[in-house]
Amino acid sequence: MAGNIRELENFIERSVILTHGTALQARVSELSNNGKSTPLGGAHEANERGEIVRVLKLTNGRVAGPEGAAVRMNIKRTTLISRMKKLGIDPRKVS
């Protein structure tokens, strides 16, 4: 039972991190596959990367502050930085 709760907590955490805007987006198909998490598809990562790069171009590479990409994307600065590291995006090279 504890494993199921832990798996559900991880699923909800991933959904919150990967959701843009105010409506939570979750894929139930990712929740379980015989007790193993299913990795996110490459298309989702490509879309996410494209959106981050687009917003960084609009903000001239600025991540934080009132005119930064994090504010425009409605996410925390630290979350955006984490996503950029995961996707290999350097804001200094985007602007």
C-alpha positions, 0 to 999 in steps of 0.5 A, a space after each residue: 500500500 505504501 508503494 502505491 501512495 508513494 507512486 501517486 505522490 510522485 505522479 502528482 508532483 510530476 504533473 504539477 511540475 509539467 503543467 503550464 497555467 492554472 489547470 493541472 494536466 495529468 496523464 493517467 497512462 503515466 501512473 502505472 505500468 505494472 508498478 513501473 513509471 512510464 517515461 515522458 515522451 520526447 514530443 512533450 520535452 520538445 514542446 516544452 523546450 520550444 516554449 521555454 526558448 520562445 519565451 526566453 527570446 521574448 525576454 532577451 534571455 532574462 529568467 527572473 524578475 518582473 519582465 523575466 520568462 518565469 513570470 511570463 510562463 507563470 511558474 517559479 524561477 527555480 522551477 524554470 531553471 530546473 527545467 532549463 537544466 534538464 533540457 540543456 537550455 542556456 539562457 545566455 545563448 538564447 537571446 
